Amino acid sequence: MAKVLIIDDDPTICSMLSTLVRRRGYQAICTETLQEGVQRVVSEEFDLVFLDVRLPDGNGIDGVSFIQSAPYRPEIIIMTGHGDPEGAELAIRSGVWDYIQKPSSIKQMMLPMVSALEYRQKKLLNPAAVSLKREGIVGSSKILNAALDQLAKAAGSGAGVLITGETGTGKELFAHAVHRNSPRAEQNFVVLDCAALPETLVESILFGHERGAFTGADRARDGLVKQADRGTLFLDEIAEMPATTQKSFLRVLETHRFRPIGSKTEVHSDFRLVTSTNRDLDQMVRKGLFRSDLLFRIRTFSIELPPLREREEDIKELAAYHLNRICNGYGAEPKGFSSDFFDVLLSYDWPGNIREMVHALEIAFAEARFEPVLFPRHLPMELRVKLAKNSIGNIQPAKRSAISESVLPTLQQVRESAVAESEQQYLQDLLAYTRGRIREACSISGLGRSRLYDLLKKYRLPGQRGEGFFPTGTP
């Protein structure tokens, strides 16, 4: 018999819902406060929780994560007597089953419950699912597990998946995992970085071209859409796709047919689309920068990746995994960590997320050379400088205690770091202002071409020689 918990301080609602639940043959239990409800969910096995938003001791939505982390992981239906579109969005994105407004008809109250319990029963009757293939996705925090749950649901479908998150959070790793755990795993996984493409070449790269279609087209080429036939097409940074291409690509998503440039014949491709972005596509839609109908098509499933600063419990495991991978890559003996090395990793907020951590570990590995243990002094100077600056005047003892003397840099290092930070920001602004036109950038900055290329390479900015960020022949 399914067991249902009702968390609501309104006696009328509790009584009505309890009666309806019991008439369906299920067991019903009521609590009036969020604290009592969460305690019962942790200690007892429930299949479903009706959760009110406004409770005497807090907001019900704040309790969602605690209920979801309970051993039996019941489904959740949020109830509210005050319509709130933003609250509804937050609840659904948190992974609840449904969001309903009080008072509702009996049908509106019972339908989501029946649906949720039916889903749960089928899930329990099915044989144990094969473990997710999650190569490179490291950690076991609640917030990461929530993203993995979404990945598992998306992988079994052929519908579009949108992966969102800050730069460096692992969006491409998740895209690979969607493919590897899907029925298309044995077919091609084709990647296109929309941010690194010249606008004039996007459609040729996506849809291909016939021989002679334009100057330089000495032979026919399949586009990436065709290469992804029966496999997965991953469009990284989909927000950067030009508006004209958005329109033509929308039609391809609807029909799975397209015409290569210069061809009179349409071609069919059975591909599954996965996209990613670090931008707010809903906001871009409101500003007219992204098509709403395209967003609807690509976001059947949505996976939001958390920043590393919200995954503190994963940092040690991530660091150990990536350091071991780095050591293996160089054929070196495994290295250990000092305790204060981990203190520093936990103290830093990692604005560049996992990508920045991996880069820091690579530098630490190189600095340590033949030393068997990593210490804070092996970490990048820029990182140590930021921590030292943040520790000055910091009134939180816990944060201050993590900054040991071995982290504090010399005055010369602080000066060098400040200059480097200023140079990098200037170059980023310069590239944005000139739209990557090297000749114009040299003219404005007063730098020679060779010096500008050297600086771009130093700070790993797009536009360095041979990187291919700008169209061929950029002056």
C-alpha positions as a Markdown table, in Angstrom:
| # | Residue | x | y | z |
|---|---|---|---|---|
| 1 | Met | 0.0 | 0.0 | 0.0 |
| 2 | Ala | 1.4 | 3.4 | -1.0 |
| 3 | Lys | 2.1 | 5.8 | 1.9 |
| 4 | Val | 1.3 | 9.5 | 1.5 |
| 5 | Leu | 2.5 | 12.4 | 3.7 |
| 6 | Ile | 0.6 | 15.7 | 3.8 |
| 7 | Ile | 2.5 | 18.7 | 5.2 |
| 8 | Asp | 0.0 | 21.5 | 5.6 |
| 9 | Asp | -1.1 | 23.6 | 8.6 |
| 10 | Asp | -4.6 | 24.1 | 7.2 |
| 11 | Pro | -6.9 | 21.5 | 9.0 |
| 12 | Thr | -9.5 | 21.6 | 6.3 |
| 13 | Ile | -7.0 | 20.8 | 3.5 |
| 14 | Cys | -5.4 | 18.0 | 5.6 |
| 15 | Ser | -8.8 | 16.4 | 6.4 |
| 16 | Met | -10.0 | 16.7 | 2.8 |
| 17 | Leu | -6.8 | 15.3 | 1.3 |
| 18 | Ser | -6.5 | 12.5 | 3.8 |
| 19 | Thr | -10.0 | 11.4 | 3.0 |
| 20 | Leu | -9.4 | 11.4 | -0.8 |
| 21 | Val | -6.1 | 9.6 | -0.4 |
| 22 | Arg | -7.7 | 6.9 | 1.8 |
| 23 | Arg | -10.6 | 6.4 | -0.6 |
| 24 | Arg | -8.0 | 5.5 | -3.2 |
| 25 | Gly | -6.7 | 2.8 | -0.9 |
| 26 | Tyr | -3.6 | 4.5 | 0.2 |
| 27 | Gln | -2.3 | 5.3 | 3.7 |
| 28 | Ala | -2.4 | 9.1 | 4.6 |
| 29 | Ile | -0.5 | 10.9 | 7.4 |
| 30 | Cys | -0.7 | 14.6 | 8.2 |
| 31 | Thr | 1.8 | 17.0 | 9.8 |
| 32 | Glu | 1.5 | 20.7 | 10.4 |
| 33 | Thr | 5.1 | 21.9 | 10.2 |
| 34 | Leu | 8.0 | 21.6 | 7.8 |
| 35 | Gln | 10.4 | 20.4 | 10.5 |
| 36 | Glu | 8.1 | 17.6 | 11.6 |
| 37 | Gly | 7.4 | 16.6 | 8.0 |
| 38 | Val | 11.1 | 16.4 | 7.1 |
| 39 | Gln | 11.8 | 14.4 | 10.2 |
| 40 | Arg | 9.1 | 11.9 | 9.3 |
| 41 | Val | 10.3 | 11.6 | 5.7 |
| 42 | Val | 13.8 | 10.8 | 6.9 |
| 43 | Ser | 12.7 | 8.2 | 9.4 |
| 44 | Glu | 9.8 | 6.6 | 7.5 |
| 45 | Glu | 9.1 | 5.3 | 4.0 |
| 46 | Phe | 6.8 | 7.5 | 2.0 |
| 47 | Asp | 5.9 | 7.2 | -1.7 |
| 48 | Leu | 4.5 | 10.7 | -2.1 |
| 49 | Val | 4.5 | 14.0 | -0.2 |
| 50 | Phe | 2.0 | 16.8 | -0.6 |
| 51 | Leu | 3.9 | 19.9 | 0.5 |
| 52 | Asp | 2.4 | 23.3 | 1.3 |
| 53 | Val | 4.5 | 26.4 | 0.5 |
| 54 | Arg | 3.5 | 28.6 | 3.4 |
| 55 | Leu | 4.1 | 26.8 | 6.7 |
| 56 | Pro | 4.4 | 28.1 | 10.2 |
| 57 | Asp | 8.1 | 27.4 | 10.4 |
| 58 | Gly | 9.2 | 28.2 | 6.9 |
| 59 | Asn | 8.8 | 27.9 | 3.1 |
| 60 | Gly | 7.9 | 24.5 | 1.9 |
| 61 | Ile | 10.1 | 24.8 | -1.2 |
| 62 | Asp | 13.1 | 25.1 | 1.1 |
| 63 | Gly | 12.4 | 21.6 | 2.3 |
| 64 | Val | 12.4 | 20.0 | -1.1 |
| 65 | Ser | 16.1 | 19.2 | -1.1 |
| 66 | Phe | 15.8 | 17.5 | 2.3 |
| 67 | Ile | 12.9 | 15.4 | 1.2 |
| 68 | Gln | 14.6 | 14.4 | -2.0 |
| 69 | Ser | 17.7 | 13.3 | -0.1 |
| 70 | Ala | 15.7 | 11.0 | 2.2 |
| 71 | Pro | 16.5 | 7.3 | 1.9 |
| 72 | Tyr | 13.2 | 6.5 | 0.1 |
| 73 | Arg | 13.2 | 9.6 | -2.1 |
| 74 | Pro | 9.4 | 10.2 | -2.3 |
| 75 | Glu | 7.8 | 12.1 | -5.2 |
| 76 | Ile | 6.7 | 15.7 | -4.2 |
| 77 | Ile | 3.6 | 17.7 | -5.1 |
| 78 | Ile | 3.8 | 21.3 | -4.1 |
| 79 | Met | 0.6 | 23.0 | -3.0 |
| 80 | Thr | 0.0 | 26.8 | -2.7 |
| 81 | Gly | -2.9 | 29.1 | -2.0 |
| 82 | His | -1.0 | 32.0 | -3.6 |
| 83 | Gly | -0.3 | 31.8 | -7.3 |
| 84 | Asp | 3.4 | 32.5 | -7.9 |
| 85 | Pro | 4.8 | 31.8 | -11.4 |
| 86 | Glu | 8.4 | 32.2 | -10.3 |
| 87 | Gly | 7.8 | 29.8 | -7.3 |
| 88 | Ala | 6.2 | 27.3 | -9.7 |
| 89 | Glu | 9.3 | 27.5 | -12.0 |
| 90 | Leu | 11.6 | 27.1 | -9.0 |
| 91 | Ala | 9.7 | 24.1 | -7.7 |
| 92 | Ile | 9.6 | 22.3 | -11.1 |
| 93 | Arg | 13.3 | 22.9 | -11.7 |
| 94 | Ser | 14.0 | 21.5 | -8.2 |
| 95 | Gly | 12.6 | 18.2 | -9.5 |
| 96 | Val | 9.1 | 18.1 | -7.8 |
| 97 | Trp | 6.4 | 16.1 | -9.6 |
| 98 | Asp | 3.8 | 18.9 | -9.9 |
| 99 | Tyr | 2.8 | 22.3 | -8.6 |
| 100 | Ile | -0.9 | 22.9 | -7.9 |
| 101 | Gln | -2.9 | 25.8 | -6.5 |
| 102 | Lys | -5.4 | 25.6 | -3.7 |
| 103 | Pro | -8.3 | 25.3 | -3.8 |
| 104 | Ser | -8.5 | 23.0 | -6.8 |
| 105 | Ser | -11.1 | 20.4 | -7.9 |
| 106 | Ile | -10.8 | 16.9 | -6.6 |
| 107 | Lys | -9.7 | 15.8 | -10.1 |
| 108 | Gln | -6.9 | 18.4 | -10.1 |
| 109 | Met | -5.7 | 17.3 | -6.7 |
| 110 | Met | -5.8 | 13.5 | -7.4 |
| 111 | Leu | -4.6 | 13.3 | -11.0 |
| 112 | Pro | -1.0 | 14.2 | -10.2 |
| 113 | Met | -1.0 | 11.9 | -7.2 |
| 114 | Val | -2.2 | 8.9 | -9.2 |
| 115 | Ser | 0.2 | 9.7 | -12.0 |
| 116 | Ala | 3.2 | 10.0 | -9.6 |
| 117 | Leu | 2.3 | 6.8 | -7.7 |
| 118 | Glu | 1.8 | 4.9 | -11.0 |
| 119 | Tyr | 5.2 | 6.0 | -12.2 |
| 120 | Arg | 6.8 | 5.0 | -8.9 |
| 121 | Gln | 5.2 | 1.6 | -9.0 |
| 122 | Lys | 6.5 | 0.9 | -12.5 |
| 123 | Lys | 9.9 | 2.1 | -11.5 |
| 124 | Leu | 10.0 | -0.3 | -8.6 |
| 125 | Leu | 8.8 | -3.2 | -10.7 |
| 126 | Asn | 11.4 | -2.8 | -13.4 |
| 127 | Pro | 14.7 | -4.6 | -13.0 |
| 128 | Ala | 17.5 | -2.6 | -11.6 |
| 129 | Ala | 18.8 | -0.1 | -14.1 |
| 130 | Val | 22.3 | -0.4 | -15.4 |
| 131 | Ser | 24.6 | 2.0 | -13.6 |
| 132 | Leu | 25.2 | 5.3 | -15.5 |
| 133 | Lys | 28.3 | 5.5 | -17.5 |
| 134 | Arg | 29.7 | 8.8 | -16.1 |
| 135 | Glu | 33.4 | 8.9 | -17.1 |
| 136 | Gly | 34.9 | 12.0 | -15.8 |
| 137 | Ile | 31.9 | 13.1 | -13.8 |
| 138 | Val | 33.2 | 12.9 | -10.3 |
| 139 | Gly | 31.4 | 13.5 | -7.0 |
| 140 | Ser | 28.5 | 12.4 | -4.9 |
| 141 | Ser | 27.0 | 15.6 | -3.5 |
| 142 | Lys | 23.2 | 16.1 | -3.5 |
| 143 | Ile | 23.3 | 18.8 | -6.0 |
| 144 | Leu | 25.4 | 16.7 | -8.5 |
| 145 | Asn | 23.2 | 13.7 | -7.9 |
| 146 | Ala | 20.1 | 15.8 | -8.9 |
| 147 | Ala | 21.8 | 16.6 | -12.2 |
| 148 | Leu | 22.7 | 12.9 | -12.7 |
| 149 | Asp | 19.0 | 12.0 | -12.1 |
| 150 | Gln | 18.0 | 14.4 | -14.9 |
| 151 | Leu | 20.8 | 12.9 | -17.1 |
| 152 | Ala | 19.4 | 9.4 | -16.6 |
| 153 | Lys | 15.9 | 10.5 | -17.5 |
| 154 | Ala | 17.1 | 12.3 | -20.6 |
| 155 | Ala | 19.5 | 9.6 | -21.9 |
| 156 | Gly | 16.7 | 7.1 | -22.5 |
| 157 | Ser | 14.7 | 9.5 | -24.6 |
| 158 | Gly | 15.3 | 10.8 | -28.1 |
| 159 | Ala | 14.2 | 14.3 | -27.2 |
| 160 | Gly | 16.3 | 17.4 | -27.1 |
| 161 | Val | 18.5 | 18.1 | -24.1 |
| 162 | Leu | 19.7 | 21.5 | -22.9 |
| 163 | Ile | 22.6 | 21.6 | -20.5 |
| 164 | Thr | 23.1 | 24.9 | -18.7 |
| 165 | Gly | 25.7 | 26.0 | -16.2 |
| 166 | Glu | 28.6 | 28.4 | -15.8 |
| 167 | Thr | 31.8 | 28.1 | -17.8 |
| 168 | Gly | 33.9 | 25.1 | -16.7 |
| 169 | Thr | 31.2 | 23.2 | -14.9 |
| 170 | Gly | 31.4 | 20.1 | -17.2 |
| 171 | Lys | 28.7 | 20.7 | -19.8 |
| 172 | Glu | 30.5 | 18.7 | -22.5 |
| 173 | Leu | 31.1 | 15.8 | -20.1 |
| 174 | Phe | 27.4 | 15.6 | -19.4 |
| 175 | Ala | 26.6 | 15.8 | -23.1 |
| 176 | His | 29.0 | 12.9 | -23.7 |
| 177 | Ala | 27.3 | 11.0 | -20.9 |
| 178 | Val | 23.8 | 11.6 | -22.4 |
| 179 | His | 25.1 | 10.0 | -25.6 |
| 180 | Arg | 27.0 | 7.1 | -23.9 |
| 181 | Asn | 23.9 | 6.2 | -21.9 |
| 182 | Ser | 21.5 | 6.4 | -24.9 |
| 183 | Pro | 20.5 | 3.8 | -27.5 |
| 184 | Arg | 22.7 | 5.8 | -29.9 |
| 185 | Ala | 25.9 | 5.1 | -27.9 |
| 186 | Glu | 27.5 | 3.1 | -30.7 |
| 187 | Gln | 27.0 | 5.8 | -33.3 |
| 188 | Asn | 28.8 | 9.2 | -33.9 |
| 189 | Phe | 29.0 | 11.9 | -31.2 |
| 190 | Val | 29.5 | 15.1 | -33.3 |
| 191 | Val | 30.5 | 18.4 | -31.6 |
| 192 | Leu | 30.2 | 21.9 | -32.8 |
| 193 | Asp | 31.3 | 25.0 | -30.8 |
| 194 | Cys | 28.9 | 27.7 | -32.0 |
| 195 | Ala | 31.0 | 30.4 | -30.3 |
| 196 | Ala | 34.1 | 29.6 | -32.4 |
| 197 | Leu | 32.4 | 29.7 | -35.8 |
| 198 | Pro | 32.5 | 32.6 | -38.3 |
| 199 | Glu | 28.9 | 33.5 | -39.1 |
| 200 | Thr | 29.5 | 33.1 | -42.9 |
| 201 | Leu | 30.5 | 29.5 | -42.5 |
| 202 | Val | 28.0 | 28.2 | -40.0 |
| 203 | Glu | 25.5 | 26.8 | -42.5 |
| 204 | Ser | 28.2 | 25.2 | -44.6 |
| 205 | Ile | 29.6 | 23.4 | -41.6 |
| 206 | Leu | 26.2 | 22.4 | -40.3 |
| 207 | Phe | 24.6 | 21.3 | -43.6 |
| 208 | Gly | 27.5 | 20.6 | -45.9 |
| 209 | His | 28.0 | 21.8 | -49.5 |
| 210 | Glu | 28.3 | 20.6 | -53.0 |
| 211 | Arg | 31.4 | 21.0 | -55.1 |
| 212 | Gly | 31.6 | 24.5 | -56.6 |
| 213 | Ala | 28.9 | 25.8 | -54.2 |
| 214 | Phe | 31.2 | 28.7 | -53.4 |
| 215 | Thr | 34.8 | 29.8 | -53.9 |
| 216 | Gly | 37.1 | 27.2 | -52.5 |
| 217 | Ala | 34.6 | 24.4 | -52.5 |
| 218 | Asp | 36.7 | 22.0 | -54.6 |
| 219 | Arg | 34.7 | 19.0 | -53.5 |
| 220 | Ala | 31.5 | 18.1 | -51.8 |
| 221 | Arg | 31.5 | 17.8 | -48.0 |
| 222 | Asp | 29.0 | 16.3 | -45.6 |
| 223 | Gly | 27.9 | 18.8 | -42.8 |
| 224 | Leu | 27.9 | 17.9 | -39.2 |
| 225 | Val | 24.1 | 17.3 | -39.2 |
| 226 | Lys | 24.7 | 14.5 | -41.7 |
| 227 | Gln | 27.7 | 13.1 | -39.9 |
| 228 | Ala | 25.5 | 12.8 | -36.8 |
| 229 | Asp | 23.0 | 10.6 | -38.6 |
| 230 | Arg | 21.7 | 7.9 | -36.2 |
| 231 | Gly | 24.0 | 9.5 | -33.5 |
| 232 | Thr | 24.1 | 12.6 | -31.4 |
| 233 | Leu | 24.8 | 16.2 | -32.5 |
| 234 | Phe | 26.1 | 18.4 | -29.7 |
| 235 | Leu | 25.9 | 22.1 | -30.2 |
| 236 | Asp | 28.1 | 23.8 | -27.5 |
| 237 | Glu | 27.2 | 27.4 | -26.7 |
| 238 | Ile | 23.9 | 27.3 | -28.6 |
| 239 | Ala | 23.2 | 30.9 | -27.6 |
| 240 | Glu | 25.9 | 32.1 | -30.0 |
| 241 | Met | 24.2 | 30.6 | -33.0 |
| 242 | Pro | 23.4 | 33.5 | -35.5 |
| 243 | Ala | 19.8 | 34.5 | -35.8 |
| 244 | Thr | 19.6 | 33.5 | -39.5 |
| 245 | Thr | 20.9 | 30.1 | -38.7 |
| 246 | Gln | 18.5 | 29.7 | -35.9 |
| 247 | Lys | 15.6 | 29.9 | -38.3 |
| 248 | Ser | 17.0 | 27.4 | -40.8 |
| 249 | Phe | 18.1 | 25.0 | -38.0 |
| 250 | Leu | 14.6 | 25.1 | -36.5 |
| 251 | Arg | 13.2 | 23.7 | -39.7 |
| 252 | Val | 15.8 | 20.9 | -39.6 |
| 253 | Leu | 14.8 | 20.0 | -36.1 |
| 254 | Glu | 11.1 | 19.8 | -37.1 |
| 255 | Thr | 11.6 | 17.7 | -40.3 |
| 256 | His | 15.1 | 16.2 | -39.9 |
| 257 | Arg | 15.6 | 17.2 | -43.6 |
| 258 | Phe | 17.9 | 19.9 | -45.0 |
| 259 | Arg | 19.5 | 21.0 | -48.2 |
| 260 | Pro | 23.4 | 21.2 | -48.5 |
| 261 | Ile | 24.6 | 24.5 | -49.9 |
| 262 | Gly | 24.5 | 24.3 | -53.7 |
| 263 | Ser | 22.4 | 21.2 | -53.8 |
| 264 | Lys | 18.9 | 20.8 | -55.3 |
| 265 | Thr | 18.1 | 17.7 | -53.2 |
| 266 | Glu | 17.1 | 17.5 | -49.6 |
| 267 | Val | 19.0 | 15.1 | -47.3 |
| 268 | His | 17.6 | 13.3 | -44.3 |
| 269 | Ser | 19.5 | 12.8 | -41.0 |
| 270 | Asp | 18.1 | 11.0 | -37.9 |
| 271 | Phe | 20.1 | 12.8 | -35.2 |
| 272 | Arg | 19.5 | 13.4 | -31.5 |
| 273 | Leu | 20.3 | 17.0 | -30.4 |
| 274 | Val | 22.0 | 18.0 | -27.2 |
| 275 | Thr | 22.9 | 21.6 | -26.6 |
| 276 | Ser | 24.6 | 23.7 | -23.9 |
| 277 | Thr | 25.0 | 27.3 | -22.9 |
| 278 | Asn | 26.3 | 29.4 | -20.0 |
| 279 | Arg | 23.8 | 32.2 | -20.8 |
| 280 | Asp | 20.1 | 32.8 | -19.8 |
| 281 | Leu | 18.2 | 31.8 | -22.9 |
| 282 | Asp | 14.9 | 32.9 | -21.5 |
| 283 | Gln | 16.2 | 36.4 | -21.0 |
| 284 | Met | 17.7 | 36.3 | -24.5 |
| 285 | Val | 14.2 | 35.3 | -25.8 |
| 286 | Arg | 12.7 | 38.3 | -24.1 |
| 287 | Lys | 15.3 | 40.6 | -25.6 |
| 288 | Gly | 14.7 | 39.1 | -29.1 |
| 289 | Leu | 18.2 | 37.6 | -29.3 |
| 290 | Phe | 17.0 | 33.9 | -29.4 |
| 291 | Arg | 14.0 | 32.3 | -31.0 |
| 292 | Ser | 11.4 | 31.1 | -28.5 |
| 293 | Asp | 10.3 | 28.3 | -30.8 |
| 294 | Leu | 13.8 | 27.0 | -31.1 |
| 295 | Leu | 14.2 | 27.1 | -27.3 |
| 296 | Phe | 11.0 | 25.1 | -27.0 |
| 297 | Arg | 12.5 | 22.5 | -29.3 |
| 298 | Ile | 15.9 | 22.1 | -27.7 |
| 299 | Arg | 14.7 | 22.1 | -24.0 |
| 300 | Thr | 12.5 | 19.1 | -23.8 |
| 301 | Phe | 14.9 | 18.0 | -21.0 |
| 302 | Ser | 16.9 | 20.4 | -19.0 |
| 303 | Ile | 20.0 | 19.7 | -17.0 |
| 304 | Glu | 21.4 | 22.5 | -14.8 |
| 305 | Leu | 25.0 | 22.0 | -13.6 |
| 306 | Pro | 26.0 | 23.5 | -10.3 |
| 307 | Pro | 29.1 | 25.7 | -9.9 |
| 308 | Leu | 32.0 | 24.2 | -8.1 |
| 309 | Arg | 31.5 | 26.6 | -5.1 |
| 310 | Glu | 28.2 | 24.8 | -4.4 |
| 311 | Arg | 29.9 | 21.4 | -4.5 |
| 312 | Glu | 32.2 | 21.7 | -1.5 |
| 313 | Glu | 31.8 | 18.1 | -0.5 |
| 314 | Asp | 33.0 | 17.0 | -4.0 |
| 315 | Ile | 36.2 | 19.0 | -4.1 |
| 316 | Lys | 38.6 | 16.5 | -2.4 |
| 317 | Glu | 37.3 | 13.7 | -4.6 |
| 318 | Leu | 37.6 | 15.9 | -7.8 |
| 319 | Ala | 41.1 | 17.0 | -6.9 |
| 320 | Ala | 42.3 | 13.4 | -6.2 |
| 321 | Tyr | 40.7 | 12.1 | -9.4 |
| 322 | His | 42.3 | 14.8 | -11.7 |
| 323 | Leu | 45.7 | 14.8 | -10.0 |
| 324 | Asn | 45.8 | 11.0 | -10.5 |
| 325 | Arg | 44.8 | 11.5 | -14.1 |
| 326 | Ile | 47.6 | 14.1 | -14.6 |
| 327 | Cys | 50.2 | 11.8 | -13.0 |
| 328 | Asn | 49.2 | 8.9 | -15.2 |
| 329 | Gly | 49.3 | 11.2 | -18.3 |
| 330 | Tyr | 53.0 | 12.0 | -17.6 |
| 331 | Gly | 53.9 | 8.5 | -16.5 |
| 332 | Ala | 54.7 | 9.9 | -13.0 |
| 333 | Glu | 54.3 | 8.3 | -9.6 |
| 334 | Pro | 51.0 | 9.3 | -7.8 |
| 335 | Lys | 51.4 | 12.3 | -5.6 |
| 336 | Gly | 49.7 | 13.0 | -2.2 |
| 337 | Phe | 48.2 | 16.2 | -0.7 |
| 338 | Ser | 49.1 | 18.0 | 2.5 |
| 339 | Ser | 46.1 | 18.8 | 4.7 |
| 340 | Asp | 46.5 | 22.5 | 4.2 |
| 341 | Phe | 46.5 | 22.0 | 0.4 |
| 342 | Phe | 42.9 | 20.8 | 0.7 |
| 343 | Asp | 42.2 | 23.7 | 3.1 |
| 344 | Val | 43.2 | 26.1 | 0.3 |
| 345 | Leu | 41.1 | 24.3 | -2.3 |
| 346 | Leu | 38.1 | 24.5 | 0.0 |
| 347 | Ser | 38.7 | 28.2 | 0.7 |
| 348 | Tyr | 38.8 | 29.3 | -2.9 |
| 349 | Asp | 35.6 | 30.0 | -4.7 |
| 350 | Trp | 36.7 | 28.7 | -8.1 |
| 351 | Pro | 35.1 | 31.2 | -10.5 |
| 352 | Gly | 36.4 | 29.1 | -13.4 |
| 353 | Asn | 34.9 | 26.0 | -11.8 |
| 354 | Ile | 36.3 | 22.5 | -12.6 |
| 355 | Arg | 38.3 | 23.7 | -15.6 |
| 356 | Glu | 40.1 | 26.2 | -13.3 |
| 357 | Met | 40.8 | 23.5 | -10.7 |
| 358 | Val | 42.3 | 21.2 | -13.3 |
| 359 | His | 44.5 | 24.0 | -14.6 |
| 360 | Ala | 45.6 | 24.7 | -11.0 |
| 361 | Leu | 46.4 | 21.1 | -10.4 |
| 362 | Glu | 48.4 | 20.9 | -13.6 |
| 363 | Ile | 50.5 | 23.8 | -12.5 |
| 364 | Ala | 50.9 | 22.4 | -9.0 |
| 365 | Phe | 52.1 | 19.1 | -10.5 |
| 366 | Ala | 54.7 | 20.9 | -12.6 |
| 367 | Glu | 55.8 | 23.0 | -9.7 |
| 368 | Ala | 56.2 | 20.0 | -7.4 |
| 369 | Arg | 58.2 | 18.1 | -10.0 |
| 370 | Phe | 59.8 | 15.2 | -8.1 |
| 371 | Glu | 58.3 | 16.0 | -4.7 |
| 372 | Pro | 55.8 | 13.3 | -3.6 |
| 373 | Val | 53.4 | 15.6 | -1.8 |
| 374 | Leu | 51.6 | 18.8 | -3.0 |
| 375 | Phe | 51.6 | 21.9 | -0.7 |
| 376 | Pro | 49.8 | 25.2 | -1.1 |
| 377 | Arg | 53.0 | 26.8 | -2.4 |
| 378 | His | 52.8 | 24.6 | -5.5 |
| 379 | Leu | 49.5 | 26.2 | -6.5 |
| 380 | Pro | 49.3 | 29.0 | -9.1 |
| 381 | Met | 50.5 | 32.4 | -7.9 |
| 382 | Glu | 47.3 | 34.2 | -9.1 |
| 383 | Leu | 45.2 | 31.8 | -7.0 |
| 384 | Arg | 47.3 | 32.4 | -3.9 |
| 385 | Val | 47.2 | 36.1 | -4.4 |
| 386 | Lys | 43.4 | 36.1 | -4.6 |
| 387 | Leu | 43.2 | 34.1 | -1.4 |
| 388 | Ala | 45.6 | 36.4 | 0.4 |
| 389 | Lys | 43.6 | 39.4 | -0.7 |
| 390 | Asn | 40.3 | 37.8 | 0.4 |
| 391 | Ser | 41.8 | 36.9 | 3.8 |
| 392 | Ile | 42.7 | 40.5 | 4.6 |
| 393 | Gly | 39.9 | 42.0 | 6.7 |
| 394 | Asn | 37.9 | 38.8 | 6.5 |
| 395 | Ile | 36.0 | 38.6 | 9.8 |
| 396 | Gln | 35.1 | 34.9 | 9.3 |
| 397 | Pro | 37.7 | 32.9 | 11.4 |
| 398 | Ala | 37.0 | 29.7 | 9.5 |
| 399 | Lys | 38.1 | 31.3 | 6.2 |
| 400 | Arg | 41.1 | 33.0 | 7.8 |
| 401 | Ser | 42.4 | 29.8 | 9.4 |
| 402 | Ala | 42.6 | 28.1 | 6.0 |
| 403 | Ile | 45.2 | 30.7 | 4.8 |
| 404 | Ser | 48.5 | 29.5 | 6.0 |
| 405 | Glu | 51.8 | 31.3 | 5.8 |
| 406 | Ser | 52.9 | 29.1 | 2.9 |
| 407 | Val | 50.1 | 30.6 | 0.8 |
| 408 | Leu | 51.0 | 34.3 | 1.4 |
| 409 | Pro | 53.0 | 35.5 | -1.7 |
| 410 | Thr | 55.8 | 38.1 | -1.8 |
| 411 | Leu | 55.1 | 41.8 | -2.6 |
| 412 | Gln | 56.7 | 41.2 | -6.0 |
| 413 | Gln | 54.3 | 38.4 | -6.8 |
| 414 | Val | 51.4 | 40.5 | -5.8 |
| 415 | Arg | 52.6 | 43.2 | -8.2 |
| 416 | Glu | 53.1 | 40.8 | -11.0 |
| 417 | Ser | 49.7 | 39.2 | -10.5 |
| 418 | Ala | 48.0 | 42.7 | -10.5 |
| 419 | Val | 49.7 | 43.5 | -13.8 |
| 420 | Ala | 48.8 | 40.2 | -15.3 |
| 421 | Glu | 45.1 | 40.6 | -14.2 |
| 422 | Ser | 45.0 | 44.1 | -15.7 |
| 423 | Glu | 46.6 | 42.9 | -19.0 |
| 424 | Gln | 44.2 | 40.0 | -19.4 |
| 425 | Gln | 41.1 | 42.2 | -18.8 |
| 426 | Tyr | 42.4 | 44.8 | -21.2 |
| 427 | Leu | 43.0 | 42.2 | -23.9 |
| 428 | Gln | 39.5 | 40.7 | -23.4 |
| 429 | Asp | 38.0 | 44.2 | -23.8 |
| 430 | Leu | 40.1 | 44.9 | -26.8 |
| 431 | Leu | 39.1 | 41.7 | -28.6 |
| 432 | Ala | 35.4 | 42.4 | -27.8 |
| 433 | Tyr | 35.6 | 46.0 | -29.0 |
| 434 | Thr | 37.4 | 45.2 | -32.3 |
| 435 | Arg | 35.5 | 41.9 | -32.9 |
| 436 | Gly | 38.8 | 40.1 | -33.2 |
| 437 | Arg | 40.2 | 42.3 | -36.0 |
| 438 | Ile | 43.9 | 42.0 | -35.3 |
| 439 | Arg | 45.0 | 45.0 | -37.3 |
| 440 | Glu | 42.6 | 47.3 | -35.6 |
| 441 | Ala | 43.5 | 45.8 | -32.2 |
| 442 | Cys | 47.2 | 46.6 | -32.8 |
| 443 | Ser | 46.3 | 50.1 | -33.9 |
| 444 | Ile | 44.3 | 50.8 | -30.8 |
| 445 | Ser | 46.6 | 49.1 | -28.3 |
| 446 | Gly | 49.9 | 50.4 | -29.8 |
| 447 | Leu | 51.1 | 46.8 | -29.8 |
| 448 | Gly | 53.0 | 45.1 | -32.6 |
| 449 | Arg | 51.3 | 42.1 | -34.2 |
| 450 | Ser | 53.9 | 39.6 | -32.8 |
| 451 | Arg | 53.6 | 41.1 | -29.3 |
| 452 | Leu | 49.8 | 41.0 | -29.4 |
| 453 | Tyr | 49.9 | 37.3 | -30.4 |
| 454 | Asp | 52.4 | 36.6 | -27.6 |
| 455 | Leu | 50.1 | 38.1 | -25.0 |
| 456 | Leu | 47.0 | 36.3 | -26.4 |
| 457 | Lys | 48.9 | 33.0 | -26.1 |
| 458 | Lys | 50.2 | 33.9 | -22.6 |
| 459 | Tyr | 46.6 | 34.4 | -21.3 |
| 460 | Arg | 45.1 | 31.7 | -23.5 |
| 461 | Leu | 42.7 | 34.0 | -25.2 |
| 462 | Pro | 41.1 | 33.3 | -28.6 |
| 463 | Gly | 42.9 | 34.8 | -31.5 |
| 464 | Gln | 46.4 | 33.4 | -31.1 |
| 465 | Arg | 48.1 | 32.0 | -34.1 |
| 466 | Gly | 46.7 | 28.8 | -35.5 |
| 467 | Glu | 43.8 | 28.6 | -33.0 |
| 468 | Gly | 41.2 | 29.1 | -35.7 |
| 469 | Phe | 38.9 | 31.4 | -33.6 |
| 470 | Phe | 38.8 | 34.1 | -36.3 |
| 471 | Pro | 37.9 | 33.6 | -40.0 |
| 472 | Thr | 40.9 | 32.8 | -42.2 |
| 473 | Gly | 42.5 | 35.9 | -43.5 |
| 474 | Thr | 41.6 | 38.1 | -40.6 |
| 475 | Pro | 43.7 | 41.2 | -41.1 |
